[in-house]
Structure formats: structure tokens, C-alpha cells
Amino acid sequence: MNAEFLQKQFGFDGQVCVVIGGTGVLGGALCEGIAQAGAHVVVAGRSTERGEERVKAIEKLGGQASFTAVDATSRESLQQLLDTVVTEHGGVDSLINGTGVNSATPYLEITDEELQGIFDANFMGTHLACQTFIPHMVEKGGGSILNIGSVTCFLPLSRVYMYAATKAAILNLTQNMAREFAPQNVRINCLCPGFFPAEQNRKILSPDRTESIMRHTPMNRFGLPEELVGAALLLLSPTAGSFITGTAIYVDGGFTAMTI
């Protein structure tokens, strides 16, 4: 094995990666993986306690990380996050937009308030972060953004109507932004997980629901958070992913390949 080749393709030494939603289960796994690849990871989220725990976990693995609090639904808070990272680390090379909430409310019972909360956390959080960070990346000559989508970007999923709609919108937004900012060397892609039991979706995983998911997943199991890392490294890497933009990679155990 040529370690030098792998380091050139997938090494992140000297890079700064901001992970919004890095205090969550999936975002945390991405933080740890990218830090072990050599980047300084800025864990960004609402919970200082969980953020500092994530930083300690990364440092225990030998990586470098710091925590900055952010409200992803606030343009002002996102700008403060960017300003802090630029001041402390000189700039941002890559950004992961990983915030999101879910709901199993039946369609006719979804209130305007619940819809607005899901829309703000999922779609607006991604949109506002991109609007905040893209000008910085254009100014510094390039960068990479990874938006977290879902298998629902491609297939509508029962019981999670508004979540699915916002994730589909994120993919559409990703493709449009990728087209617009490719000439400025800013790559924007979408990572679409399948079923990874985390805090926000355990409440909808009843036994019958789990059985249905397994029937539709050829690998017949849930995903592990660390199984998202490889695809994220590919899409974020300025070398291995240098000609990849506007695409979506599904890490779903074959869920989107299944029909009958």
C-alpha cells in the first residue's frame, strides 16, 4: 500500500473543516473521521456541553478540534461562527451542513408551527450557512461544501412528510449552487444517508416500521455512523473529489436500488 498516495488523495493536513450539527450522532462521526484524516475540525452546534464532549473525543483519537456555538437558523449567528473561525484559524476550507429535525406527525395533523420548525432547521439552516460561507470560499479561491440530505431526496418516505420535502429541496438547492459556483472552484455536494438510527428518528422506528425498512434494504441492517465517513472524505477532498460537484452519494445499504 502506498501511504503517500493515500495521504495525497484523502489527507486533510492543514485544512479547516466546519461541521454544523457536529454535536449530533451522525455529525459527530463525521467530525471524528475528518479530524483523523488531518483536518482541524470546528464542531458547531447549540449544545456547549455536547460540543466540548465531542472535542475531547476527537482529541483522544489524536485529532485537532474546537467547539463554537451556533444557531443554524440565525444568519447573525452563522456570520459570527465564520468570523470566529477565520480569526482563530485563518479561513475555512470545507463546510458540512448537518443540522436536521424529523417528525412522524400524520400529514393532516401537521401544524403550521411544526412545519415551520422543520423547514427552518433543515432547509433554512443549510441555505443560510451556504449564503454565509460561499463568499468567503470564493474570496479565498475555492472550497467544498457537503450538505446532508437523505434517501428521501430521491424517494418520498411515508410518515415523515415535511422532513422528506425539506431534504428533497436541499438536493435541488445543492445542484443549483454547484452549477453557479463551480467556476469559482467551490464544490457543493450532497451526502444522503439511509437508515442510521439516531436520536431524531428512533421515535418513529416501531417494530413494524423497522421490519418494513429491512425488507427494503438489501443489506438487511441499519447503517453505522462511521460508515458515512468514507463518502464524506471523497466529496470533501480537494484532490480525490476535485472533479465532483453537484452530485449526491447515497449511503443506504441499497435502499434506493430496491423496487420489488
GULO-410032 format. One record per residue (C-alpha): x, y, z; residue in three letters. Coordinates in nm, 4 decimals, m for minus. Layout:
{xx X	yy Y	zz Z	residu ALA}
...
This chain:
{xx 0.0000	yy 0.0000	zz 0.0000	residu MET}
{xx 0.1324	yy 0.3405	zz m0.0985	residu ASN}
{xx 0.0676	yy 0.5545	zz 0.2094	residu ALA}
{xx 0.1960	yy 0.8666	zz 0.0375	residu GLU}
{xx m0.0577	yy 0.8251	zz m0.2421	residu PHE}
{xx m0.3441	yy 0.7779	zz 0.0026	residu LEU}
{xx m0.2326	yy 1.0798	zz 0.2013	residu GLN}
{xx m0.2296	yy 1.2914	zz m0.1141	residu LYS}
{xx m0.5750	yy 1.1734	zz m0.2151	residu GLN}
{xx m0.7504	yy 1.1765	zz 0.1211	residu PHE}
{xx m0.5258	yy 1.3674	zz 0.3606	residu GLY}
{xx m0.6634	yy 1.6864	zz 0.5138	residu PHE}
{xx m0.3486	yy 1.8138	zz 0.6852	residu ASP}
{xx m0.3557	yy 2.1906	zz 0.7310	residu GLY}
{xx m0.7232	yy 2.2200	zz 0.6374	residu GLN}
{xx m1.0048	yy 2.3623	zz 0.8465	residu VAL}
{xx m1.3461	yy 2.1944	zz 0.8316	residu CYS}
{xx m1.6542	yy 2.3394	zz 0.9988	residu VAL}
{xx m1.9240	yy 2.0848	zz 1.0860	residu VAL}
{xx m2.2569	yy 2.2472	zz 1.1712	residu ILE}
{xx m2.4516	yy 1.9845	zz 1.3598	residu GLY}
{xx m2.1309	yy 1.8247	zz 1.4796	residu GLY}
{xx m2.2815	yy 1.7675	zz 1.8225	residu THR}
{xx m2.5230	yy 1.5076	zz 1.6843	residu GLY}
{xx m2.4658	yy 1.1370	zz 1.6288	residu VAL}
{xx m2.4013	yy 1.1414	zz 1.2534	residu LEU}
{xx m2.2347	yy 1.4820	zz 1.2542	residu GLY}
{xx m2.0136	yy 1.3691	zz 1.5392	residu GLY}
{xx m1.8956	yy 1.0634	zz 1.3467	residu ALA}
{xx m1.8087	yy 1.2870	zz 1.0521	residu LEU}
{xx m1.6176	yy 1.5209	zz 1.2841	residu CYS}
{xx m1.4114	yy 1.2349	zz 1.4202	residu GLU}
{xx m1.3374	yy 1.0876	zz 1.0789	residu GLY}
{xx m1.2326	yy 1.4149	zz 0.9181	residu ILE}
{xx m1.0164	yy 1.5051	zz 1.2172	residu ALA}
{xx m0.8386	yy 1.1706	zz 1.1942	residu GLN}
{xx m0.7720	yy 1.2478	zz 0.8278	residu ALA}
{xx m0.5730	yy 1.5514	zz 0.9450	residu GLY}
{xx m0.8103	yy 1.8494	zz 0.9426	residu ALA}
{xx m0.8744	yy 2.0825	zz 1.2315	residu HIS}
{xx m1.2457	yy 2.0330	zz 1.2866	residu VAL}
{xx m1.4647	yy 2.3087	zz 1.4224	residu VAL}
{xx m1.7565	yy 2.1381	zz 1.5935	residu VAL}
{xx m2.0515	yy 2.3768	zz 1.5690	residu ALA}
{xx m2.3888	yy 2.3372	zz 1.7353	residu GLY}
{xx m2.6263	yy 2.4597	zz 2.0018	residu ARG}
{xx m2.5103	yy 2.2485	zz 2.2963	residu SER}
{xx m2.1829	yy 2.3594	zz 2.4511	residu THR}
{xx m2.1737	yy 2.0514	zz 2.6730	residu GLU}
{xx m2.2116	yy 1.8080	zz 2.3854	residu ARG}
{xx m1.9753	yy 2.0108	zz 2.1698	residu GLY}
{xx m1.6987	yy 2.0044	zz 2.4279	residu GLU}
{xx m1.7518	yy 1.6317	zz 2.4772	residu GLU}
{xx m1.7087	yy 1.5832	zz 2.1040	residu ARG}
{xx m1.3869	yy 1.7854	zz 2.1042	residu VAL}
{xx m1.2473	yy 1.5703	zz 2.3873	residu LYS}
{xx m1.3389	yy 1.2545	zz 2.1956	residu ALA}
{xx m1.1584	yy 1.3820	zz 1.8866	residu ILE}
{xx m0.8503	yy 1.4789	zz 2.0832	residu GLU}
{xx m0.8475	yy 1.1353	zz 2.2457	residu LYS}
{xx m0.8302	yy 0.9903	zz 1.8935	residu LEU}
{xx m0.5308	yy 1.2116	zz 1.8171	residu GLY}
{xx m0.7161	yy 1.4751	zz 1.6141	residu GLY}
{xx m0.7482	yy 1.8503	zz 1.6470	residu GLN}
{xx m1.0806	yy 2.0182	zz 1.7161	residu ALA}
{xx m1.2524	yy 2.3118	zz 1.8796	residu SER}
{xx m1.6120	yy 2.3998	zz 1.9576	residu PHE}
{xx m1.8073	yy 2.7102	zz 1.8585	residu THR}
{xx m2.1716	yy 2.7577	zz 1.9495	residu ALA}
{xx m2.4080	yy 2.8411	zz 1.6641	residu VAL}
{xx m2.7768	yy 2.8707	zz 1.5877	residu ASP}
{xx m2.8006	yy 2.7447	zz 1.2296	residu ALA}
{xx m3.1331	yy 2.9221	zz 1.1773	residu THR}
{xx m2.9780	yy 3.2642	zz 1.2502	residu SER}
{xx m2.7843	yy 3.4493	zz 0.9825	residu ARG}
{xx m2.6144	yy 3.6609	zz 1.2502	residu GLU}
{xx m2.5043	yy 3.3553	zz 1.4471	residu SER}
{xx m2.3654	yy 3.1885	zz 1.1340	residu LEU}
{xx m2.1717	yy 3.5032	zz 1.0458	residu GLN}
{xx m2.0263	yy 3.5074	zz 1.3970	residu GLN}
{xx m1.9232	yy 3.1442	zz 1.3502	residu LEU}
{xx m1.7448	yy 3.2247	zz 1.0249	residu LEU}
{xx m1.5746	yy 3.5318	zz 1.1728	residu ASP}
{xx m1.4557	yy 3.3313	zz 1.4721	residu THR}
{xx m1.3101	yy 3.0535	zz 1.2589	residu VAL}
{xx m1.1368	yy 3.2989	zz 1.0258	residu VAL}
{xx m0.9872	yy 3.4865	zz 1.3223	residu THR}
{xx m0.8710	yy 3.1747	zz 1.5035	residu GLU}
{xx m0.7696	yy 2.9536	zz 1.2100	residu HIS}
{xx m0.7225	yy 3.1805	zz 0.9084	residu GLY}
{xx m1.0075	yy 3.0507	zz 0.6944	residu GLY}
{xx m1.2457	yy 2.7689	zz 0.6122	residu VAL}
{xx m1.1621	yy 2.5003	zz 0.3566	residu ASP}
{xx m1.4745	yy 2.2903	zz 0.3906	residu SER}
{xx m1.8184	yy 2.3032	zz 0.5469	residu LEU}
{xx m2.0668	yy 2.0324	zz 0.6406	residu ILE}
{xx m2.4291	yy 2.1308	zz 0.6899	residu ASN}
{xx m2.5635	yy 1.8589	zz 0.9153	residu GLY}
{xx m2.8476	yy 2.0066	zz 1.1162	residu THR}
{xx m3.1896	yy 1.8494	zz 1.0921	residu GLY}
{xx m3.5069	yy 1.7514	zz 1.2723	residu VAL}
{xx m3.7697	yy 1.4916	zz 1.1968	residu ASN}
{xx m4.1368	yy 1.4364	zz 1.2769	residu SER}
{xx m4.3792	yy 1.1481	zz 1.2407	residu ALA}
{xx m4.6922	yy 1.3628	zz 1.2672	residu THR}
{xx m4.9692	yy 1.2421	zz 1.0302	residu PRO}
{xx m4.9979	yy 1.4737	zz 0.7320	residu TYR}
{xx m5.3391	yy 1.6207	zz 0.8110	residu LEU}
{xx m5.2288	yy 1.6919	zz 1.1677	residu GLU}
{xx m4.9123	yy 1.8851	zz 1.0869	residu ILE}
{xx m4.9477	yy 2.2382	zz 1.2183	residu THR}
{xx m4.8036	yy 2.5480	zz 1.0579	residu ASP}
{xx m4.5726	yy 2.5876	zz 1.3585	residu GLU}
{xx m4.4362	yy 2.2339	zz 1.3295	residu GLU}
{xx m4.3859	yy 2.2722	zz 0.9563	residu LEU}
{xx m4.2005	yy 2.5998	zz 1.0059	residu GLN}
{xx m3.9725	yy 2.4439	zz 1.2670	residu GLY}
{xx m3.8763	yy 2.1550	zz 1.0388	residu ILE}
{xx m3.8305	yy 2.3864	zz 0.7414	residu PHE}
{xx m3.6120	yy 2.6268	zz 0.9395	residu ASP}
{xx m3.3892	yy 2.3578	zz 1.0911	residu ALA}
{xx m3.3456	yy 2.1530	zz 0.7741	residu ASN}
{xx m3.3693	yy 2.3779	zz 0.4702	residu PHE}
{xx m3.3118	yy 2.7283	zz 0.6030	residu MET}
{xx m3.0184	yy 2.6141	zz 0.8156	residu GLY}
{xx m2.8460	yy 2.4776	zz 0.5053	residu THR}
{xx m2.9403	yy 2.7755	zz 0.2877	residu HIS}
{xx m2.8241	yy 3.0384	zz 0.5375	residu LEU}
{xx m2.4956	yy 2.8611	zz 0.6041	residu ALA}
{xx m2.4228	yy 2.8378	zz 0.2313	residu CYS}
{xx m2.5025	yy 3.2058	zz 0.1803	residu GLN}
{xx m2.2682	yy 3.2894	zz 0.4682	residu THR}
{xx m1.9716	yy 3.0675	zz 0.3810	residu PHE}
{xx m1.9694	yy 3.0687	zz m0.0011	residu ILE}
{xx m1.8499	yy 3.4316	zz m0.0355	residu PRO}
{xx m1.5573	yy 3.3504	zz 0.1950	residu HIS}
{xx m1.4657	yy 3.0441	zz m0.0126	residu MET}
{xx m1.4909	yy 3.2390	zz m0.3371	residu VAL}
{xx m1.2632	yy 3.5067	zz m0.1943	residu GLU}
{xx m1.0011	yy 3.2557	zz m0.0809	residu LYS}
{xx m1.0019	yy 3.0752	zz m0.4153	residu GLY}
{xx m1.2179	yy 2.7719	zz m0.3503	residu GLY}
{xx m1.3635	yy 2.5311	zz m0.1012	residu GLY}
{xx m1.6005	yy 2.2423	zz m0.0570	residu SER}
{xx m1.9469	yy 2.2195	zz 0.0956	residu ILE}
{xx m2.1229	yy 1.8987	zz 0.1892	residu LEU}
{xx m2.4947	yy 1.9206	zz 0.2569	residu ASN}
{xx m2.6548	yy 1.6311	zz 0.4406	residu ILE}
{xx m2.9550	yy 1.5009	zz 0.2536	residu GLY}
{xx m3.1357	yy 1.1702	zz 0.2881	residu SER}
{xx m3.2706	yy 0.8818	zz 0.0847	residu VAL}
{xx m3.5852	yy 1.0953	zz 0.0853	residu THR}
{xx m3.4096	yy 1.3300	zz m0.1561	residu CYS}
{xx m3.4757	yy 1.0613	zz m0.4140	residu PHE}
{xx m3.7738	yy 0.8665	zz m0.2810	residu LEU}
{xx m4.0691	yy 1.0022	zz m0.0833	residu PRO}
{xx m4.0976	yy 0.8280	zz 0.2506	residu LEU}
{xx m4.4188	yy 0.7721	zz 0.4425	residu SER}
{xx m4.4756	yy 0.9205	zz 0.7903	residu ARG}
{xx m4.2058	yy 1.1890	zz 0.7549	residu VAL}
{xx m4.3749	yy 1.4181	zz 0.5048	residu TYR}
{xx m4.2156	yy 1.7521	zz 0.5875	residu MET}
{xx m3.8731	yy 1.6053	zz 0.6583	residu TYR}
{xx m3.8744	yy 1.4368	zz 0.3178	residu ALA}
{xx m3.9879	yy 1.7544	zz 0.1434	residu ALA}
{xx m3.7111	yy 1.9631	zz 0.3007	residu THR}
{xx m3.4443	yy 1.7062	zz 0.2174	residu LYS}
{xx m3.5574	yy 1.6947	zz m0.1461	residu ALA}
{xx m3.5317	yy 2.0741	zz m0.1503	residu ALA}
{xx m3.1772	yy 2.0541	zz m0.0126	residu ILE}
{xx m3.0690	yy 1.8319	zz m0.3024	residu LEU}
{xx m3.2230	yy 2.0705	zz m0.5552	residu ASN}
{xx m3.0520	yy 2.3657	zz m0.3873	residu LEU}
{xx m2.7221	yy 2.1766	zz m0.3811	residu THR}
{xx m2.7341	yy 2.1131	zz m0.7551	residu GLN}
{xx m2.8219	yy 2.4732	zz m0.8356	residu ASN}
{xx m2.5458	yy 2.6164	zz m0.6180	residu MET}
{xx m2.2935	yy 2.3677	zz m0.7541	residu ALA}
{xx m2.3662	yy 2.4861	zz m1.1064	residu ARG}
{xx m2.3378	yy 2.8526	zz m1.0136	residu GLU}
{xx m2.0180	yy 2.8409	zz m0.8103	residu PHE}
{xx m1.8178	yy 2.5768	zz m0.9976	residu ALA}
{xx m1.6324	yy 2.8498	zz m1.1950	residu PRO}
{xx m1.5128	yy 2.9911	zz m0.8610	residu GLN}
{xx m1.3785	yy 2.6471	zz m0.7582	residu ASN}
{xx m1.6394	yy 2.5988	zz m0.4858	residu VAL}
{xx m1.7680	yy 2.2420	zz m0.4984	residu ARG}
{xx m2.1047	yy 2.1607	zz m0.3405	residu ILE}
{xx m2.2347	yy 1.8067	zz m0.2988	residu ASN}
{xx m2.4942	yy 1.6120	zz m0.1051	residu CYS}
{xx m2.4414	yy 1.3096	zz 0.1197	residu LEU}
{xx m2.7620	yy 1.1086	zz 0.1536	residu CYS}
{xx m2.7770	yy 0.8594	zz 0.4388	residu PRO}
{xx m3.0219	yy 0.5749	zz 0.4513	residu GLY}
{xx m3.1415	yy 0.4493	zz 0.7889	residu PHE}
{xx m2.8973	yy 0.5300	zz 1.0652	residu PHE}
{xx m3.0850	yy 0.5109	zz 1.3970	residu PRO}
{xx m3.0079	yy 0.8374	zz 1.5743	residu ALA}
{xx m3.1851	yy 1.0476	zz 1.8327	residu GLU}
{xx m3.4200	yy 1.2201	zz 1.5882	residu GLN}
{xx m3.5582	yy 0.9070	zz 1.4224	residu ASN}
{xx m3.5633	yy 0.6414	zz 1.6942	residu ARG}
{xx m3.9113	yy 0.7567	zz 1.7950	residu LYS}
{xx m4.0521	yy 0.6524	zz 1.4573	residu ILE}
{xx m3.8782	yy 0.3138	zz 1.4426	residu LEU}
{xx m4.1576	yy 0.0926	zz 1.5720	residu SER}
{xx m4.1192	yy m0.2847	zz 1.5188	residu PRO}
{xx m4.3428	yy m0.2828	zz 1.2113	residu ASP}
{xx m4.1598	yy 0.0176	zz 1.0692	residu ARG}
{xx m3.8234	yy m0.1496	zz 1.1253	residu THR}
{xx m3.9461	yy m0.4650	zz 0.9532	residu GLU}
{xx m4.0579	yy m0.2621	zz 0.6510	residu SER}
{xx m3.7209	yy m0.0871	zz 0.6317	residu ILE}
{xx m3.5306	yy m0.4160	zz 0.6455	residu MET}
{xx m3.7458	yy m0.5615	zz 0.3660	residu ARG}
{xx m3.6490	yy m0.2636	zz 0.1523	residu HIS}
{xx m3.2779	yy m0.2650	zz 0.2448	residu THR}
{xx m3.0804	yy m0.5339	zz 0.0578	residu PRO}
{xx m2.8045	yy m0.5338	zz 0.3214	residu MET}
{xx m3.0741	yy m0.6073	zz 0.5824	residu ASN}
{xx m2.9386	yy m0.3835	zz 0.8582	residu ARG}
{xx m2.9145	yy m0.0248	zz 0.9736	residu PHE}
{xx m2.6108	yy 0.1848	zz 0.8928	residu GLY}
{xx m2.3378	yy 0.2685	zz 1.1438	residu LEU}
{xx m2.2459	yy 0.6388	zz 1.1811	residu PRO}
{xx m1.8810	yy 0.5730	zz 1.0913	residu GLU}
{xx m1.9925	yy 0.4247	zz 0.7591	residu GLU}
{xx m2.0649	yy 0.7781	zz 0.6351	residu LEU}
{xx m1.7043	yy 0.8908	zz 0.6741	residu VAL}
{xx m1.5549	yy 0.7410	zz 0.3572	residu GLY}
{xx m1.8053	yy 0.9062	zz 0.1248	residu ALA}
{xx m1.7647	yy 1.2370	zz 0.3098	residu ALA}
{xx m1.3868	yy 1.2263	zz 0.2729	residu LEU}
{xx m1.4213	yy 1.1636	zz m0.1010	residu LEU}
{xx m1.6643	yy 1.4509	zz m0.1548	residu LEU}
{xx m1.4720	yy 1.6971	zz 0.0629	residu LEU}
{xx m1.1204	yy 1.6108	zz m0.0515	residu SER}
{xx m0.9704	yy 1.8781	zz m0.2786	residu PRO}
{xx m0.7730	yy 1.6023	zz m0.4523	residu THR}
{xx m0.9835	yy 1.2856	zz m0.4640	residu ALA}
{xx m1.3029	yy 1.4856	zz m0.5127	residu GLY}
{xx m1.1626	yy 1.7647	zz m0.7272	residu SER}
{xx m1.3983	yy 1.6990	zz m1.0229	residu PHE}
{xx m1.7061	yy 1.6094	zz m0.8204	residu ILE}
{xx m1.9720	yy 1.8740	zz m0.7743	residu THR}
{xx m2.3498	yy 1.8838	zz m0.7830	residu GLY}
{xx m2.3820	yy 1.5165	zz m0.7080	residu THR}
{xx m2.5434	yy 1.3055	zz m0.4392	residu ALA}
{xx m2.3959	yy 0.9917	zz m0.2894	residu ILE}
{xx m2.6400	yy 0.7560	zz m0.1219	residu TYR}
{xx m2.5022	yy 0.5547	zz 0.1699	residu VAL}
{xx m2.8068	yy 0.3405	zz 0.2307	residu ASP}
{xx m2.7321	yy m0.0316	zz 0.2128	residu GLY}
{xx m2.9029	yy m0.0471	zz m0.1259	residu GLY}
{xx m3.2313	yy 0.1139	zz m0.0158	residu PHE}
{xx m3.2621	yy 0.3400	zz m0.3205	residu THR}
{xx m3.1785	yy 0.0487	zz m0.5518	residu ALA}
{xx m3.4722	yy m0.1586	zz m0.4270	residu MET}
{xx m3.8051	yy m0.1785	zz m0.6088	residu THR}
{xx m3.9927	yy m0.5072	zz m0.5503	residu ILE}
